[in-house]
Amino acid sequence: MSPSRTVKPPLPEVLFKTGSKSFELERILRRRGHGEQHFLAIRRQPGREPVPVFLQALSLRGGDHSPSRDPRARLQETLALSRLLEHPRIARLYGGHEVGDLLFFEWEGVPGCTLDDVAMLPLVYVHSYSESFLVHVGLQLASLLGFLHGRTDARGAPLGFVHRDLHPQGIRFGPEGALALTDLGDVLSRMPGRVPSSITRPHGEVYYGAPEVLFGEGADARSDLFSLGLILLELATGLHLYSLPRALMGDLEARLTDADAKRVFQGMLVAAQAGRGSGEYADVVVHAAAYRPEDLESLMARLSSGLRAILHRLLRREPSERYATAEELEVDLRAHAARLGGDYGGAEAAEEFQRALAKTSPLLEAFQTDVGAFPPGSVLHLPTPAV
């Protein structure tokens, strides 16, 4: 009989080394346009504790980006921005590492799962989050946006920060129920020395963009509040305003006035100039121009009148009809929380999510077999069984 052998686990994959530091791949999260990739990794350094970090890899090849979005200039801008936005619930940018034809942004690793995971649970286990949970999420995000929008320089002059890319993948839901922002890569500001874009271009994840952003008309604080409204609507209903159920594109296009059609055309023009003029983008821009208050009302049928009123105001097409500031939104959310009664905060939100996750877990394998796997970065991801 042959002696027993100890099977050694595979060595971790090292993404790159710089000086005494090495960065071990923990998980590939996703790829975005223009060669951008996202990873979770462990930073190791002799004599120090391992540190979990989030890595954002940008291509340095000239053909993959416009001159105004040169990754090295973007790194310096984002480092300056990160110093101005020091907050316990905003991830810090530690620095950058140039490796071959890639530039790695090294961000603080924030514990928890993405808000995208939180929103995806109802796809497997049919349930609804309580309105207290939804209000908690809204208050957390409104507080973060209020902090960002209100930043000033040393002389007290507003810096004009607008996030422009608020979406569930860039928000972490922590173990204690607190929410944190983990992606500041597209923040607009009036910081001295900032290199402006050469053209007005769409920013951020298309499905969470405000209409004026999708139409190429620019963004302000109210655009971020619209994105917040889309996130809350998705959490509350499992549905999305830019993917209306049973709505045919022809029916939506028939709703467009001449002015609407002009805005759609303008949006597609600036998207094409920025290399984003896809069929998917066209569908979203038409939805953004064509949706009506009654569409929203239909999506929100099961919600209370108080929460529906808040979402209606967040999701007005015209910015002038929305909340003017995040603080104004906070007032209405706190008033609605008081009407709901009870003491509901981070601990209660974390417990509610864990209950939903526990009921979902037994159903994940069947869901993956019937529908398909969740992406590798998701807490709901199950590895594909070996054949």
C-alpha positions in Angstrom: 0.0 0.0 0.0 1.4 3.4 -0.9 1.9 5.9 1.9 -0.7 8.6 2.3 0.2 11.9 0.7 -0.7 15.4 1.9 -2.3 17.3 -0.9 -1.1 20.9 -0.8 -3.6 23.6 -1.6 -2.8 25.7 -4.7 -0.7 28.7 -4.2 -2.6 32.0 -4.3 -2.3 34.0 -7.5 -0.2 37.1 -7.1 -1.6 39.9 -9.3 1.6 42.0 -9.0 4.4 43.0 -6.6 5.8 46.4 -5.9 8.7 46.9 -3.5 8.1 44.7 -0.5 4.3 44.5 -1.1 2.5 41.8 -3.0 -1.1 41.7 -4.0 -2.9 38.3 -4.0 -6.0 37.9 -6.0 -9.0 37.0 -3.8 -11.8 37.5 -6.3 -12.5 39.0 -9.7 -15.4 41.3 -9.5 -16.3 42.7 -12.9 -15.1 44.4 -16.0 -16.2 47.8 -17.3 -15.7 49.7 -20.5 -12.3 50.9 -21.8 -10.4 48.0 -20.3 -11.3 48.7 -16.6 -11.3 45.7 -14.3 -12.2 45.4 -10.6 -10.7 42.9 -8.1 -10.7 42.1 -4.4 -7.2 41.3 -3.2 -5.0 40.9 -0.1 -2.0 43.2 0.3 0.9 41.4 2.0 4.0 43.0 3.4 6.7 41.4 5.6 6.2 42.1 9.3 2.7 43.5 8.8 -0.8 42.1 9.0 -2.5 41.2 5.6 -4.8 44.0 4.5 -7.9 43.4 2.3 -8.1 46.0 -0.5 -10.2 46.8 -3.6 -8.2 47.2 -6.8 -9.4 49.1 -9.8 -7.2 48.4 -12.9 -7.2 50.9 -15.8 -5.5 50.4 -19.1 -2.6 52.7 -20.0 -2.8 51.9 -23.7 -3.5 55.2 -25.5 -6.3 53.8 -27.6 -8.3 52.7 -24.6 -9.1 56.2 -23.2 -9.5 59.8 -24.2 -6.7 62.4 -23.4 -9.0 64.1 -20.9 -9.4 60.8 -19.0 -5.7 59.8 -18.9 -5.5 57.3 -16.0 -2.4 59.0 -14.5 -4.2 62.3 -14.4 -7.3 60.6 -13.1 -5.3 59.0 -10.3 -3.9 62.4 -9.1 -7.4 63.9 -9.2 -8.9 61.1 -7.3 -6.2 61.1 -4.7 -6.8 64.8 -4.1 -10.6 64.2 -4.0 -10.2 61.3 -1.5 -8.3 63.6 0.9 -11.2 66.1 0.7 -13.8 63.4 1.3 -12.4 61.7 4.4 -15.4 60.1 6.0 -15.8 56.8 7.9 -18.3 55.5 5.3 -16.4 56.6 2.2 -13.6 54.3 1.0 -10.1 55.8 1.1 -7.8 55.7 -2.0 -4.4 54.5 -0.7 -2.5 55.2 -3.9 -1.7 53.8 -7.3 0.7 51.2 -8.8 1.8 51.1 -12.4 2.4 47.5 -13.6 3.1 47.0 -17.3 0.3 48.6 -19.3 -2.1 48.7 -16.3 -2.5 51.3 -13.5 -3.9 49.9 -10.3 -5.9 52.1 -8.0 -5.6 50.7 -4.5 -8.7 51.4 -2.4 -9.6 50.6 1.1 -11.4 47.2 1.4 -14.8 47.9 2.9 -16.4 44.8 4.6 -19.8 43.5 3.7 -21.6 42.9 0.5 -22.7 45.2 -2.3 -26.1 46.8 -2.3 -26.6 44.9 -5.6 -26.5 41.6 -3.6 -29.1 43.0 -1.3 -31.3 44.0 -4.2 -30.9 40.6 -5.9 -32.1 38.4 -3.0 -35.8 38.8 -4.1 -34.9 37.2 -7.5 -34.4 33.9 -5.7 -36.5 34.1 -2.5 -39.7 36.0 -3.2 -39.9 38.4 -0.4 -40.1 42.2 0.3 -37.9 44.3 2.5 -39.8 46.2 5.1 -40.4 49.9 4.5 -38.3 50.5 7.6 -35.4 48.8 5.8 -35.9 50.9 2.7 -36.1 54.1 4.7 -32.9 53.1 6.6 -31.1 52.6 3.2 -32.4 56.0 1.9 -31.3 57.8 5.0 -27.8 56.4 4.9 -27.4 57.3 1.3 -28.9 60.8 1.7 -26.5 61.4 4.6 -23.5 60.5 2.4 -24.7 62.6 -0.5 -25.4 65.5 1.8 -21.8 65.2 3.0 -20.4 65.0 -0.5 -22.5 67.8 -2.0 -21.8 70.1 1.0 -18.0 70.0 0.9 -16.1 73.3 0.8 -12.5 74.4 0.4 -10.4 76.0 3.1 -12.0 79.4 2.4 -15.5 78.0 2.7 -16.3 78.1 -1.1 -18.4 75.2 -2.3 -16.5 72.6 -4.3 -19.5 71.5 -6.3 -19.1 67.8 -5.8 -21.6 65.6 -7.7 -21.1 61.8 -7.5 -22.4 61.1 -11.1 -22.1 57.3 -10.6 -24.2 56.2 -7.7 -25.2 52.6 -8.3 -25.6 49.4 -6.2 -22.2 47.9 -7.1 -20.4 50.9 -5.7 -22.2 50.8 -2.4 -21.4 48.3 0.4 -23.9 47.1 3.0 -21.8 46.4 6.1 -22.2 43.7 8.8 -23.7 46.3 11.1 -26.2 47.6 8.5 -24.2 50.7 7.7 -23.8 51.7 4.0 -20.5 53.0 2.5 -19.5 54.4 -0.8 -16.6 52.5 -2.5 -16.2 54.2 -5.9 -15.4 57.9 -6.3 -14.0 57.5 -9.8 -16.5 59.8 -11.6 -17.0 62.6 -9.1 -17.5 66.0 -10.6 -15.9 68.9 -8.8 -14.6 72.5 -9.2 -11.2 71.5 -7.7 -8.4 73.8 -8.9 -6.3 72.1 -11.6 -9.0 69.6 -12.6 -8.8 68.5 -16.3 -12.3 69.0 -17.7 -13.8 66.5 -20.2 -13.4 67.6 -23.8 -17.1 66.9 -24.5 -20.3 66.6 -22.5 -20.5 62.9 -22.1 -22.6 60.4 -20.2 -21.2 59.3 -16.9 -21.7 56.2 -14.7 -23.8 53.1 -14.9 -26.4 53.8 -17.6 -29.3 52.1 -15.7 -28.8 54.4 -12.7 -28.3 57.7 -14.6 -30.7 60.6 -14.3 -32.5 61.7 -17.5 -30.5 64.9 -17.9 -27.2 62.9 -17.6 -28.4 60.4 -20.2 -29.4 63.3 -22.5 -26.0 64.8 -22.3 -27.2 67.9 -20.4 -24.9 67.8 -17.4 -25.4 66.8 -13.8 -25.9 68.4 -10.4 -26.8 67.3 -6.9 -30.4 66.5 -8.0 -29.0 64.0 -10.5 -27.5 62.0 -7.6 -30.8 62.1 -5.8 -32.5 60.7 -8.9 -30.0 57.8 -8.9 -30.8 57.3 -5.2 -34.5 57.1 -6.1 -33.8 54.4 -8.7 -31.9 52.3 -6.2 -34.7 52.6 -3.6 -37.3 51.7 -6.3 -35.4 48.6 -7.2 -35.0 47.5 -3.6 -38.6 48.1 -2.9 -40.1 46.4 -5.9 -37.4 44.3 -7.7 -38.3 46.3 -10.8 -36.5 49.1 -12.7 -37.9 52.3 -14.2 -35.7 51.9 -17.3 -36.8 48.4 -17.9 -40.6 48.7 -17.7 -42.4 45.3 -17.6 -44.4 44.5 -20.8 -43.4 47.8 -22.4 -42.5 47.6 -26.0 -40.0 50.1 -27.4 -42.5 51.0 -30.1 -45.1 51.9 -27.5 -42.6 54.0 -25.6 -41.4 55.8 -28.7 -45.0 56.7 -29.6 -45.2 58.6 -26.3 -42.3 60.9 -27.3 -43.0 64.5 -28.1 -40.8 66.4 -30.6 -38.9 67.9 -27.7 -38.5 64.4 -26.1 -37.2 63.0 -29.4 -34.7 65.8 -29.7 -33.3 65.1 -26.2 -33.0 61.4 -27.0 -31.1 62.2 -30.2 -28.8 64.6 -28.3 -28.2 61.8 -25.7 -27.3 59.3 -28.4 -25.1 61.8 -30.1 -22.9 62.5 -27.1 -22.9 58.8 -26.1 -21.6 57.9 -29.6 -18.9 60.6 -29.3 -17.9 58.9 -26.0 -17.9 55.4 -27.5 -21.1 54.4 -25.6 -23.8 54.5 -28.3 -25.0 50.9 -27.9 -28.5 49.5 -28.5 -28.8 49.1 -24.7 -28.0 52.7 -24.2 -30.6 53.7 -26.8 -33.3 51.6 -25.0 -32.4 53.3 -21.6 -32.5 56.8 -23.1 -35.9 56.2 -24.6 -37.2 54.9 -21.3 -35.8 58.0 -19.6 -37.6 60.3 -22.0 -40.9 58.3 -22.1 -41.8 57.1 -18.6 -44.8 58.7 -17.0 -45.9 59.2 -13.4 -48.5 56.4 -13.9 -45.7 54.0 -14.8 -44.1 54.8 -11.4 -47.4 54.4 -9.7 -47.9 51.0 -11.2 -44.5 49.8 -10.1 -45.1 51.1 -6.5 -48.6 49.8 -6.1 -47.9 47.8 -2.9 -46.0 50.6 -1.1 -47.5 53.0 1.4 -48.7 56.4 0.1 -46.0 58.1 2.2 -43.1 56.2 0.5 -44.7 56.5 -2.9 -44.8 60.3 -2.5 -41.1 60.4 -1.7 -40.1 58.2 -4.6 -42.4 60.2 -7.0 -40.5 63.4 -6.0 -37.1 61.7 -6.3 -37.9 60.4 -9.8 -39.3 63.4 -11.5 -37.9 63.8 -15.0 -37.3 67.5 -14.6 -34.6 68.3 -12.0 -36.5 71.4 -10.8 -39.4 69.2 -9.6 -37.2 66.9 -7.4 -35.8 67.5 -4.0 -33.3 70.3 -4.1 -30.9 68.9 -1.6 -30.2 65.6 0.2 -31.0 67.3 3.5 -34.5 68.1 2.3 -34.9 64.4 1.4 -33.7 63.4 4.9 -36.4 65.4 6.5 -39.1 63.5 4.6 -37.5 60.1 5.2 -37.2 60.8 8.9 -40.9 61.9 9.1 -41.9 58.7 7.3 -39.7 56.6 9.7 -41.6 58.2 12.6 -44.9 57.2 11.0 -43.7 53.6 10.7 -42.9 53.6 14.4 -40.4 51.5 16.3 -36.7 51.9 16.7 -35.1 50.8 13.5 -31.4 51.3 12.7 -28.3 49.5 11.4 -28.7 46.4 13.7 -32.3 45.9 12.6 -31.4 46.3 8.9 -28.5 43.8 9.2 -30.7 41.3 11.0 -33.4 41.7 8.3 -30.9 41.1 5.5 -29.4 38.0 7.3 -32.9 36.5 7.7 -33.6 37.0 4.0 -30.2 35.5 3.1 -30.8 32.4 5.3 -34.1 31.8 3.6 -32.5 32.3 0.2 -29.4 30.1 0.5 -31.2 26.7 0.1 -32.8 27.9 -3.1 -29.6 29.2 -4.8 -28.5 25.9 -6.4 -31.8 25.3 -8.0 -31.9 29.0 -9.2 -28.4 28.7 -10.7 -29.4 25.5 -12.5 -32.7 27.0 -13.9 -31.7 30.6 -14.5 -27.9 31.0 -14.3 -25.2 31.9 -11.8 -24.9 35.2 -10.1 -21.6 37.0 -11.0 -18.5 35.9 -9.1 -18.3 39.1 -7.1 -21.7 38.4 -5.5 -22.3 36.9 -2.1 -24.9 34.8 -3.8 -22.4 33.3 -6.3 -22.1 29.5 -6.3 -19.0 28.1 -8.1 -20.0 26.1 -11.3 -19.6 22.4 -10.4 -16.7 20.7 -12.1 -17.7 18.4 -14.9 
